[in-house]
Amino acid sequence: MTQNKTVPTGADVGGFLDAVAPASKAADARMLDTLFRKATGYEPVMWGPSIVGYGRYHYRYATGREGEFLATGFSPRKAAHSIYIMPGYADFGPILSRLGKHKTGRSCLYVNKLADIDLDVLEELVRAGLRDLNTHWPVQPT
């Protein structure tokens, strides 16, 4: 079986956030870190070289594939902040309709800058995503 490419690295989250450029994206990333810490109650862990994750879960699919992955988190990418709401099953349309300017993928939310969205609504979305994930696989602290 194949292993996940994205795994906890032990890298320093603060050092990663300090290195984000430009300064406006770094400021947004620090705000996201504060929001995720508050919403989840978990300490952040680096997953791969560029994802800041909060919490983890162990999954096992019917195919037998299993592994661990971050419960929620973000990555301050060049084009947009990628915000991970795992596992992407629930219909969060009512919450997303109040969020502000964003795009979505399967388990990912893309936000150009935090000024474009309502941070209280984002916090609500992170909490809703964790609740939904916990109904599929138990979420553990990081």
C-alpha angles and dihedrals in degrees: 000000000000121000126226113266091209109071136149110281106188089233118148111267093201091052091049092050091047090056096052113117142238102038093239091057090047091053090050090048091053089049090051090050090054092047094048093047090052096043096046106027087223132122115240124254128190113245111195116332099309115020121096107205134193119200126348139228137201115227134191120188125206087254089065095250111137140169147128128276140171115277094217138337147123145250123210096223123183096251099036143338109273110214116194118216105179138243093002097221104118126080103241092174096124091054094041090052088065097042103084131228111003145123127223138217129181097289098354137087120201121209122175095203134351092240086072094063143051106252093202089058091048090053089050089051093050091051092047090050092052091049090051093046090050090059089061102035128001114259116227128197120255 
